[in-house]
Amino acid sequence: MKWDQIEGKWKELSGKARASWGEFTDNELVQIAGKREQLIGMLQQKYGLAREEAERQADKWAKKL
């Protein structure tokens, strides 16, 4: 799924994001709002990932949708 589609369907997809990254709070999921850069930043912050790894995880997750 493309990121513009993810952003448009974020309310539906935020549960799937929570299933993949269980440490996200409801407020953080609202803050991400389906935006790729926001998700990458939050992955870096919450999980201590390097940017490249966070990008890889976000893109892999998007392709599974």
C-alpha positions as CSV (number, residue, x, y, z in Angstrom):
1,M,0.0,0.0,0.0
2,K,1.3,3.5,-0.8
3,W,1.8,6.0,2.0
4,D,-0.9,8.4,0.7
5,Q,-3.4,5.5,1.0
6,I,-2.1,4.7,4.4
7,E,-2.5,8.3,5.5
8,G,-6.1,8.3,4.2
9,K,-7.0,5.1,6.0
10,W,-4.9,5.7,9.2
11,K,-7.8,5.3,11.6
12,E,-8.4,1.8,10.3
13,L,-4.7,0.9,10.0
14,S,-3.5,2.3,13.3
15,G,-4.5,-1.0,15.0
16,K,-2.3,-2.9,12.7
17,A,0.5,-0.5,13.5
18,R,-0.1,-1.1,17.2
19,A,0.0,-4.9,16.5
20,S,3.4,-4.5,14.9
21,W,4.9,-2.0,17.3
22,G,3.1,-2.5,20.7
23,E,4.9,0.2,22.5
24,F,3.1,3.0,20.6
25,T,0.5,4.8,22.7
26,D,-2.8,6.0,21.4
27,N,-1.5,9.6,21.4
28,E,1.6,8.6,19.4
29,L,-0.6,6.8,16.9
30,V,-2.6,10.0,16.5
31,Q,0.5,12.0,16.1
32,I,1.9,9.7,13.4
33,A,-1.4,10.1,11.4
34,G,-0.2,7.7,8.7
35,K,2.7,9.8,7.7
36,R,5.9,7.9,6.8
37,E,8.3,10.4,8.3
38,Q,6.4,10.6,11.5
39,L,6.4,6.8,11.8
40,I,10.1,6.6,11.1
41,G,10.8,9.2,13.7
42,M,8.7,7.5,16.3
43,L,10.3,4.1,15.6
44,Q,13.7,5.8,16.1
45,Q,12.6,7.4,19.4
46,K,10.7,4.5,20.9
47,Y,12.8,1.6,19.8
48,G,16.3,3.2,19.4
49,L,16.6,2.2,15.8
50,A,18.9,3.8,13.3
51,R,17.1,5.7,10.6
52,E,17.8,3.1,7.9
53,E,16.4,0.3,10.0
54,A,13.3,2.4,10.9
55,E,12.8,3.1,7.2
56,R,13.1,-0.6,6.4
57,Q,10.6,-1.6,9.0
58,A,8.1,1.1,8.0
59,D,8.3,0.2,4.3
60,K,8.1,-3.5,5.0
61,W,5.0,-2.9,7.1
62,A,3.4,-0.8,4.4
63,K,4.0,-3.5,1.7
64,K,2.2,-6.1,3.9
65,L,-1.0,-4.0,4.0
